[in-house]
Amino acid sequence: MPDPQPPATDELAAFLEAPASYPHGPDGVALVRTHLSLVALAGRFVYKVQKPVDLGFADFSTLAKREHACREEVRLNRRLCADTYVGVVPIHRDADGALTFAETDEAPVAFAVKMRRLAEEGFLDDRIDAGDAGKDELERVARRLADCYRRQASTPEIAAWGRPEKLRVNTDENFDQTEAHAAPQPSGRGAGHSTPHGDDPQAARSDVLPRPAFDALRYYTDRFLDERAALLHRRCAEGRILEGHGDLRLEHVHLSPSAEADGEGVCIYDCVAFNERLRALDVANDAAFLAMDLDFHGAPGLSLFFARRLAALLDDPELLALIDFYKTYRAYVRAKVDLLQSQNEDLPDEKRAEQRDRARRHVQQALRYATAGSGPAVIAVMGRPATGKTTQAQALAELLGADYAASDRTRKELAGVSLRERPDDAAREALYTPGMTERTYAALCDRALDATRAKRPVVLDATFGKQHHRDRLRETLREQGGEDGIPHCFVELTASDDAIEARLADREGTRSLSDARREDFEMLAADYEAPTALEDARHVTVSTDDGDATAPDATTTAVLKRLVRHL
């Protein structure tokens, strides 16, 4: 039998917006439209109706499929939010053809999920943003999730979704859907040219998804799936792949005022009910979404606490070995969603700009996880003058959303001289005394510590041409970072003598923070103490000899890929 004639989306929206449509008689109704559904906030209840769409990952193209999706949504969400999901209610047409929730002799033309409305003050994203949630609240959430996971048993069909080749289906889909948005950096930059962008290194690029970030994230993802395949297969065999939530964001967690430490009073709603592929997943993958969102909302300490507590409650220490990979994946998923929403011409310009900014921040977040993990890290971009340090250090700072500190700027600020004008010989001699150089590198160490104490990555831009300056930074980070020290890497940029001399010559007569000149080449070359392999394993070299117009992007991509291996 063919489906009854379904109402058009506009007719359905008008019905849901009218307070008189509801048997409980709400004073007013607020209607929220998403790409998949219409959600009516109607007094003490919420009604959600799926749109008749087929987006590939979600197929609601027939009434039967929409009814099934509604019933699955109630079934699955009752696992973590039983009291909220009332049930599925049919929508009919009355004798006059108008839509109604009342029973009639006719077959339903639509279905709605009916939910009890949650108190506005209990949503975890708002509480985190207001500083009104801490470890006690995250403990309750962890216990609620752990209880849900422990009540399940994996099956061969579900476990299959945790295999590397299945994971690659999801990650490849994300990259394939976003590659067209991966843009090269603005032209006009070249290796070896100091091109600071005022006080804001972020101004160097304006792209939401710069090509180096895209390439590095795909490289990291493919490499992880290849190198950790044995671990991923073991997770499948151990029953760690379950029917999880699939969309575990802060806004989908609600805590009632009476929430108990054992997880009672914690409601985790709006799971992925429409696609098994997106909810059959490793518990580490599920948890990573919430941990990533905590980081995004400026709560890295709570993110780490939550991950550790869930791992302990599940007796699953390997969860922590996987969390950064899955946080990378989750951050990129959010970047994709934000980016695609920013293309929606039905949204106001202000909202589209907001979505672009969120996409940019999520790309930065994903890249930080891929290169430096979840915690703070220090990247020291070093090398002889005119090897491209400032170009690459500023690019890295922007791509990672990291702090940025340059020796050229720091030295001149300490001396109180102009940042743009080249000093005369007397002033230049005073700037480069051994004492001033020591003060400059000490200040860079302080900047690095300030950033890491704030749980932020930082990029340092300096020659670091003396071993004792590198040793000082390493020792400082070792003292402040516990047993293993704060993660760090020295990225040494290299170039041939001919290339360096040519770049120094190009600087003549231009305003630049760097004071290195062509006539200084021999002295600078002799004074530079290159690191040795024995000095520090966390040291990589990248050549900037390529003079092609695309070299800055290619070099940045090479640096990011090396950081994936060493930080």
ChimeraX attribute file (.defattr): number of C-alpha atoms within 10 A of each C-alpha:
attribute: neighborCount
match mode: 1-to-1
recipient: residues
	/A:1	3
	/A:2	6
	/A:3	11
	/A:4	14
	/A:5	11
	/A:6	16
	/A:7	18
	/A:8	10
	/A:9	15
	/A:10	9
	/A:11	13
	/A:12	17
	/A:13	18
	/A:14	12
	/A:15	18
	/A:16	25
	/A:17	21
	/A:18	18
	/A:19	17
	/A:20	15
	/A:21	17
	/A:22	19
	/A:23	10
	/A:24	12
	/A:25	13
	/A:26	16
	/A:27	10
	/A:28	12
	/A:29	19
	/A:30	15
	/A:31	18
	/A:32	13
	/A:33	14
	/A:34	10
	/A:35	10
	/A:36	16
	/A:37	16
	/A:38	21
	/A:39	22
	/A:40	23
	/A:41	21
	/A:42	24
	/A:43	17
	/A:44	13
	/A:45	19
	/A:46	22
	/A:47	21
	/A:48	21
	/A:49	27
	/A:50	25
	/A:51	22
	/A:52	20
	/A:53	15
	/A:54	12
	/A:55	11
	/A:56	8
	/A:57	10
	/A:58	15
	/A:59	18
	/A:60	21
	/A:61	14
	/A:62	18
	/A:63	21
	/A:64	13
	/A:65	16
	/A:66	22
	/A:67	23
	/A:68	16
	/A:69	23
	/A:70	23
	/A:71	19
	/A:72	16
	/A:73	21
	/A:74	24
	/A:75	14
	/A:76	20
	/A:77	22
	/A:78	20
	/A:79	21
	/A:80	22
	/A:81	19
	/A:82	16
	/A:83	13
	/A:84	20
	/A:85	21
	/A:86	15
	/A:87	16
	/A:88	21
	/A:89	20
	/A:90	16
	/A:91	21
	/A:92	24
	/A:93	22
	/A:94	15
	/A:95	10
	/A:96	6
	/A:97	8
	/A:98	11
	/A:99	21
	/A:100	20
	/A:101	18
	/A:102	14
	/A:103	14
	/A:104	13
	/A:105	9
	/A:106	11
	/A:107	13
	/A:108	22
	/A:109	18
	/A:110	26
	/A:111	24
	/A:112	24
	/A:113	22
	/A:114	20
	/A:115	20
	/A:116	17
	/A:117	15
	/A:118	16
	/A:119	12
	/A:120	9
	/A:121	12
	/A:122	17
	/A:123	19
	/A:124	22
	/A:125	20
	/A:126	17
	/A:127	18
	/A:128	18
	/A:129	13
	/A:130	9
	/A:131	10
	/A:132	11
	/A:133	17
	/A:134	14
	/A:135	14
	/A:136	12
	/A:137	21
	/A:138	21
	/A:139	19
	/A:140	21
	/A:141	29
	/A:142	27
	/A:143	21
	/A:144	22
	/A:145	23
	/A:146	19
	/A:147	17
	/A:148	15
	/A:149	20
	/A:150	12
	/A:151	8
	/A:152	14
	/A:153	12
	/A:154	18
	/A:155	14
	/A:156	11
	/A:157	10
	/A:158	21
	/A:159	22
	/A:160	20
	/A:161	23
	/A:162	26
	/A:163	22
	/A:164	19
	/A:165	14
	/A:166	12
	/A:167	17
	/A:168	15
	/A:169	12
	/A:170	16
	/A:171	19
	/A:172	14
	/A:173	11
	/A:174	18
	/A:175	19
	/A:176	10
	/A:177	12
	/A:178	18
	/A:179	13
	/A:180	10
	/A:181	17
	/A:182	17
	/A:183	16
	/A:184	17
	/A:185	19
	/A:186	12
	/A:187	11
	/A:188	9
	/A:189	18
	/A:190	21
	/A:191	29
	/A:192	28
	/A:193	20
	/A:194	22
	/A:195	20
	/A:196	17
	/A:197	12
	/A:198	9
	/A:199	8
	/A:200	12
	/A:201	23
	/A:202	20
	/A:203	13
	/A:204	20
	/A:205	18
	/A:206	13
	/A:207	16
	/A:208	22
	/A:209	28
	/A:210	20
	/A:211	21
	/A:212	26
	/A:213	26
	/A:214	20
	/A:215	19
	/A:216	23
	/A:217	27
	/A:218	18
	/A:219	16
	/A:220	21
	/A:221	19
	/A:222	15
	/A:223	14
	/A:224	15
	/A:225	18
	/A:226	13
	/A:227	10
	/A:228	12
	/A:229	15
	/A:230	12
	/A:231	16
	/A:232	21
	/A:233	15
	/A:234	13
	/A:235	20
	/A:236	22
	/A:237	17
	/A:238	11
	/A:239	18
	/A:240	25
	/A:241	31
	/A:242	24
	/A:243	25
	/A:244	25
	/A:245	30
	/A:246	23
	/A:247	21
	/A:248	24
	/A:249	23
	/A:250	21
	/A:251	18
	/A:252	17
	/A:253	20
	/A:254	25
	/A:255	24
	/A:256	16
	/A:257	11
	/A:258	9
	/A:259	16
	/A:260	16
	/A:261	17
	/A:262	14
	/A:263	21
	/A:264	17
	/A:265	19
	/A:266	26
	/A:267	26
	/A:268	27
	/A:269	25
	/A:270	21
	/A:271	22
	/A:272	22
	/A:273	22
	/A:274	19
	/A:275	14
	/A:276	15
	/A:277	19
	/A:278	19
	/A:279	22
	/A:280	24
	/A:281	25
	/A:282	27
	/A:283	27
	/A:284	26
	/A:285	27
	/A:286	27
	/A:287	27
	/A:288	29
	/A:289	26
	/A:290	23
	/A:291	30
	/A:292	30
	/A:293	23
	/A:294	23
	/A:295	19
	/A:296	16
	/A:297	14
	/A:298	13
	/A:299	19
	/A:300	20
	/A:301	15
	/A:302	21
	/A:303	23
	/A:304	18
	/A:305	17
	/A:306	25
	/A:307	21
	/A:308	16
	/A:309	19
	/A:310	25
	/A:311	20
	/A:312	15
	/A:313	15
	/A:314	18
	/A:315	10
	/A:316	16
	/A:317	14
	/A:318	12
	/A:319	24
	/A:320	17
	/A:321	12
	/A:322	18
	/A:323	25
	/A:324	24
	/A:325	22
	/A:326	25
	/A:327	28
	/A:328	28
	/A:329	24
	/A:330	26
	/A:331	25
	/A:332	27
	/A:333	21
	/A:334	19
	/A:335	28
	/A:336	22
	/A:337	16
	/A:338	20
	/A:339	24
	/A:340	17
	/A:341	19
	/A:342	23
	/A:343	13
	/A:344	12
	/A:345	9
	/A:346	10
	/A:347	12
	/A:348	11
	/A:349	12
	/A:350	10
	/A:351	14
	/A:352	20
	/A:353	15
	/A:354	15
	/A:355	20
	/A:356	22
	/A:357	17
	/A:358	20
	/A:359	26
	/A:360	23
	/A:361	22
	/A:362	29
	/A:363	27
	/A:364	26
	/A:365	26
	/A:366	28
	/A:367	25
	/A:368	25
	/A:369	23
	/A:370	29
	/A:371	23
	/A:372	23
	/A:373	21
	/A:374	25
	/A:375	17
	/A:376	22
	/A:377	27
	/A:378	27
	/A:379	25
	/A:380	26
	/A:381	27
	/A:382	25
	/A:383	26
	/A:384	26
	/A:385	30
	/A:386	30
	/A:387	29
	/A:388	29
	/A:389	29
	/A:390	28
	/A:391	24
	/A:392	27
	/A:393	26
	/A:394	30
	/A:395	23
	/A:396	27
	/A:397	22
	/A:398	21
	/A:399	27
	/A:400	27
	/A:401	23
	/A:402	24
	/A:403	23
	/A:404	24
	/A:405	23
	/A:406	24
	/A:407	21
	/A:408	18
	/A:409	20
	/A:410	19
	/A:411	23
	/A:412	18
	/A:413	13
	/A:414	13
	/A:415	14
	/A:416	10
	/A:417	15
	/A:418	12
	/A:419	17
	/A:420	14
	/A:421	12
	/A:422	18
	/A:423	16
	/A:424	8
	/A:425	9
	/A:426	8
	/A:427	12
	/A:428	12
	/A:429	10
	/A:430	13
	/A:431	21
	/A:432	14
	/A:433	10
	/A:434	10
	/A:435	10
	/A:436	16
	/A:437	15
	/A:438	14
	/A:439	14
	/A:440	25
	/A:441	21
	/A:442	15
	/A:443	17
	/A:444	22
	/A:445	21
	/A:446	14
	/A:447	20
	/A:448	27
	/A:449	24
	/A:450	14
	/A:451	19
	/A:452	22
	/A:453	13
	/A:454	10
	/A:455	17
	/A:456	21
	/A:457	27
	/A:458	27
	/A:459	29
	/A:460	27
	/A:461	25
	/A:462	24
	/A:463	23
	/A:464	25
	/A:465	19
	/A:466	13
	/A:467	14
	/A:468	11
	/A:469	17
	/A:470	21
	/A:471	14
	/A:472	14
	/A:473	21
	/A:474	20
	/A:475	14
	/A:476	17
	/A:477	22
	/A:478	16
	/A:479	12
	/A:480	14
	/A:481	16
	/A:482	9
	/A:483	8
	/A:484	10
	/A:485	15
	/A:486	20
	/A:487	21
	/A:488	24
	/A:489	22
	/A:490	25
	/A:491	26
	/A:492	22
	/A:493	26
	/A:494	21
	/A:495	21
	/A:496	11
	/A:497	16
	/A:498	9
	/A:499	19
	/A:500	23
	/A:501	19
	/A:502	13
	/A:503	21
	/A:504	21
	/A:505	15
	/A:506	14
	/A:507	19
	/A:508	13
	/A:509	8
	/A:510	10
	/A:511	14
	/A:512	18
	/A:513	21
	/A:514	19
	/A:515	19
	/A:516	18
	/A:517	17
	/A:518	17
	/A:519	11
	/A:520	13
	/A:521	18
	/A:522	11
	/A:523	9
	/A:524	15
	/A:525	14
	/A:526	8
	/A:527	12
	/A:528	16
	/A:529	15
	/A:530	16
	/A:531	19
	/A:532	10
	/A:533	10
	/A:534	7
	/A:535	12
	/A:536	14
	/A:537	11
	/A:538	15
	/A:539	21
	/A:540	19
	/A:541	17
	/A:542	17
	/A:543	15
	/A:544	25
	/A:545	20
	/A:546	15
	/A:547	12
	/A:548	10
	/A:549	13
	/A:550	16
	/A:551	16
	/A:552	26
	/A:553	23
	/A:554	17
	/A:555	22
	/A:556	23
	/A:557	22
	/A:558	17
	/A:559	23
	/A:560	25
	/A:561	21
	/A:562	19
	/A:563	23
	/A:564	20
	/A:565	14
	/A:566	18
	/A:567	18
